Amino acid sequence: MLCLDVSSNVEHQYFTVKAANISELKHSTSTVLDWVEQGETVQFTRRNKEVAILSPPQAEKPRKTICRDYEKDLQKIFGDRIMPTTGTEIVSYGRGER
Protein backbone atom coordinates (compact mmCIF):
# COMPACT_ATOMS: atom_id res chain seq x y z
CA MET A 1 0.00 0.00 0.00
CA LEU A 2 1.37 3.41 -0.92
CA CYS A 3 0.03 6.59 0.69
CA LEU A 4 0.81 10.20 -0.12
CA ASP A 5 0.39 12.77 2.61
CA VAL A 6 -0.77 15.80 0.61
CA SER A 7 -0.20 18.33 3.38
CA SER A 8 3.54 17.65 3.67
CA ASN A 9 4.32 16.04 0.28
CA VAL A 10 5.82 13.07 2.12
CA GLU A 11 5.41 9.58 0.75
CA HIS A 12 4.65 6.82 3.27
CA GLN A 13 4.73 3.12 2.54
CA TYR A 14 2.87 0.62 4.68
CA PHE A 15 3.84 -3.02 4.43
CA THR A 16 1.96 -6.02 5.66
CA VAL A 17 4.17 -8.54 7.37
CA LYS A 18 3.12 -12.16 7.64
CA ALA A 19 4.25 -14.08 10.70
CA ALA A 20 5.26 -17.71 10.87
CA ASN A 21 7.02 -19.82 13.43
CA ILE A 22 9.92 -22.13 12.74
CA SER A 23 7.80 -25.29 12.65
CA GLU A 24 5.56 -23.72 9.98
CA LEU A 25 8.67 -22.94 7.98
CA LYS A 26 9.86 -26.54 8.26
CA HIS A 27 6.55 -28.03 7.16
CA SER A 28 5.37 -25.40 4.65
CA THR A 29 8.54 -24.00 3.11
CA SER A 30 7.03 -23.82 -0.38
CA THR A 31 4.02 -21.86 0.92
CA VAL A 32 6.26 -19.39 2.73
CA LEU A 33 8.41 -18.98 -0.38
CA ASP A 34 5.24 -18.38 -2.42
CA TRP A 35 4.34 -15.53 -0.06
CA VAL A 36 7.77 -13.98 -0.48
CA GLU A 37 7.63 -14.46 -4.25
CA GLN A 38 4.34 -12.52 -4.25
CA GLY A 39 6.06 -9.60 -2.50
CA GLU A 40 5.21 -10.35 1.13
CA THR A 41 7.66 -10.00 3.99
CA VAL A 42 7.59 -12.89 6.46
CA GLN A 43 8.67 -12.63 10.09
CA PHE A 44 9.81 -15.84 11.78
CA THR A 45 9.50 -16.40 15.50
CA ARG A 46 10.75 -18.98 17.95
CA ARG A 47 9.02 -19.04 21.34
CA ASN A 48 7.35 -15.70 20.46
CA LYS A 49 10.70 -13.97 19.81
CA GLU A 50 11.57 -12.68 16.37
CA VAL A 51 14.52 -14.60 14.94
CA ALA A 52 14.46 -13.72 11.23
CA ILE A 53 12.77 -11.70 8.52
CA LEU A 54 12.53 -12.93 4.94
CA SER A 55 11.67 -10.40 2.26
CA PRO A 56 11.76 -10.34 -1.54
CA PRO A 57 14.87 -8.89 -3.19
CA GLN A 58 14.83 -5.24 -4.16
CA ALA A 59 14.57 -4.47 -7.83
CA GLU A 60 17.96 -3.64 -9.30
CA LYS A 61 18.38 -0.22 -10.79
CA PRO A 62 19.90 -0.27 -14.25
CA ARG A 63 23.48 0.90 -14.27
CA LYS A 64 24.32 3.91 -16.34
CA THR A 65 27.33 3.31 -18.54
CA ILE A 66 29.38 6.27 -19.59
CA CYS A 67 31.45 5.87 -22.73
CA ARG A 68 33.70 8.74 -23.71
CA ASP A 69 34.33 9.58 -27.31
CA TYR A 70 38.11 9.99 -27.19
CA GLU A 71 38.36 10.65 -30.91
CA LYS A 72 36.04 13.62 -30.50
CA ASP A 73 38.12 14.88 -27.54
CA LEU A 74 41.33 14.62 -29.59
CA GLN A 75 39.66 16.43 -32.46
CA LYS A 76 38.74 19.29 -30.07
CA ILE A 77 42.28 19.49 -28.70
CA PHE A 78 44.36 19.05 -31.83
CA GLY A 79 41.94 19.84 -34.65
CA ASP A 80 43.26 18.69 -38.02
CA ARG A 81 46.92 18.80 -37.00
CA ILE A 82 48.82 15.59 -37.59
CA MET A 83 51.11 14.70 -34.74
CA PRO A 84 54.69 13.95 -35.87
CA THR A 85 55.06 11.18 -33.29
CA THR A 86 52.43 8.69 -32.19
CA GLY A 87 51.66 7.93 -28.56
CA THR A 88 53.02 4.42 -29.00
CA GLU A 89 56.34 5.77 -30.20
CA ILE A 90 56.57 8.15 -27.24
CA VAL A 91 55.87 5.35 -24.74
CA SER A 92 58.35 3.02 -26.47
CA TYR A 93 61.02 5.74 -26.36
CA GLY A 94 60.32 6.32 -22.63
CA ARG A 95 60.77 2.62 -21.94
CA GLY A 96 64.02 2.57 -23.87
CA GLU A 97 62.69 0.17 -26.47
CA ARG A 98 63.88 2.25 -29.41
TORBA-174630 format. One record per residue (C-alpha): y, z, x negated; chain; residue in one letter. Coordinates in nm, 2 decimals. Layout:
residues N
REC,Y,Z,X,A,A
...
***
This chain:
residues 98
REC,0.00,0.00,0.00,A,M
REC,0.34,-0.09,-0.14,A,L
REC,0.66,0.07,0.00,A,C
REC,1.02,-0.01,-0.08,A,L
REC,1.28,0.26,-0.04,A,D
REC,1.58,0.06,0.08,A,V
REC,1.83,0.34,0.02,A,S
REC,1.77,0.37,-0.35,A,S
REC,1.60,0.03,-0.43,A,N
REC,1.31,0.21,-0.58,A,V
REC,0.96,0.08,-0.54,A,E
REC,0.68,0.33,-0.47,A,H
REC,0.31,0.25,-0.47,A,Q
REC,0.06,0.47,-0.29,A,Y
REC,-0.30,0.44,-0.38,A,F
REC,-0.60,0.57,-0.20,A,T
REC,-0.85,0.74,-0.42,A,V
REC,-1.22,0.76,-0.31,A,K
REC,-1.41,1.07,-0.42,A,A
REC,-1.77,1.09,-0.53,A,A
REC,-1.98,1.34,-0.70,A,N
REC,-2.21,1.27,-0.99,A,I
REC,-2.53,1.27,-0.78,A,S
REC,-2.37,1.00,-0.56,A,E
REC,-2.29,0.80,-0.87,A,L
REC,-2.65,0.83,-0.99,A,K
REC,-2.80,0.72,-0.65,A,H
REC,-2.54,0.46,-0.54,A,S
REC,-2.40,0.31,-0.85,A,T
REC,-2.38,-0.04,-0.70,A,S
REC,-2.19,0.09,-0.40,A,T
REC,-1.94,0.27,-0.63,A,V
REC,-1.90,-0.04,-0.84,A,L
REC,-1.84,-0.24,-0.52,A,D
REC,-1.55,-0.01,-0.43,A,W
REC,-1.40,-0.05,-0.78,A,V
REC,-1.45,-0.42,-0.76,A,E
REC,-1.25,-0.43,-0.43,A,Q
REC,-0.96,-0.25,-0.61,A,G
REC,-1.04,0.11,-0.52,A,E
REC,-1.00,0.40,-0.77,A,T
REC,-1.29,0.65,-0.76,A,V
REC,-1.26,1.01,-0.87,A,Q
REC,-1.58,1.18,-0.98,A,F
REC,-1.64,1.55,-0.95,A,T
REC,-1.90,1.79,-1.08,A,R
REC,-1.90,2.13,-0.90,A,R
REC,-1.57,2.05,-0.74,A,N
REC,-1.40,1.98,-1.07,A,K
REC,-1.27,1.64,-1.16,A,E
REC,-1.46,1.49,-1.45,A,V
REC,-1.37,1.12,-1.45,A,A
REC,-1.17,0.85,-1.28,A,I
REC,-1.29,0.49,-1.25,A,L
REC,-1.04,0.23,-1.17,A,S
REC,-1.03,-0.15,-1.18,A,P
REC,-0.89,-0.32,-1.49,A,P
REC,-0.52,-0.42,-1.48,A,Q
REC,-0.45,-0.78,-1.46,A,A
REC,-0.36,-0.93,-1.80,A,E
REC,-0.02,-1.08,-1.84,A,K
REC,-0.03,-1.43,-1.99,A,P
REC,0.09,-1.43,-2.35,A,R
REC,0.39,-1.63,-2.43,A,K
REC,0.33,-1.85,-2.73,A,T
REC,0.63,-1.96,-2.94,A,I
REC,0.59,-2.27,-3.15,A,C
REC,0.87,-2.37,-3.37,A,R
REC,0.96,-2.73,-3.43,A,D
REC,1.00,-2.72,-3.81,A,Y
REC,1.07,-3.09,-3.84,A,E
REC,1.36,-3.05,-3.60,A,K
REC,1.49,-2.75,-3.81,A,D
REC,1.46,-2.96,-4.13,A,L
REC,1.64,-3.25,-3.97,A,Q
REC,1.93,-3.01,-3.87,A,K
REC,1.95,-2.87,-4.23,A,I
REC,1.91,-3.18,-4.44,A,F
REC,1.98,-3.47,-4.19,A,G
REC,1.87,-3.80,-4.33,A,D
REC,1.88,-3.70,-4.69,A,R
REC,1.56,-3.76,-4.88,A,I
REC,1.47,-3.47,-5.11,A,M
REC,1.40,-3.59,-5.47,A,P
REC,1.12,-3.33,-5.51,A,T
REC,0.87,-3.22,-5.24,A,T
REC,0.79,-2.86,-5.17,A,G
REC,0.44,-2.90,-5.30,A,T
REC,0.58,-3.02,-5.63,A,E
REC,0.81,-2.72,-5.66,A,I
REC,0.53,-2.47,-5.59,A,V
REC,0.30,-2.65,-5.84,A,S
REC,0.57,-2.64,-6.10,A,Y
REC,0.63,-2.26,-6.03,A,G
REC,0.26,-2.19,-6.08,A,R
REC,0.26,-2.39,-6.40,A,G
REC,0.02,-2.65,-6.27,A,E
REC,0.22,-2.94,-6.39,A,R
***
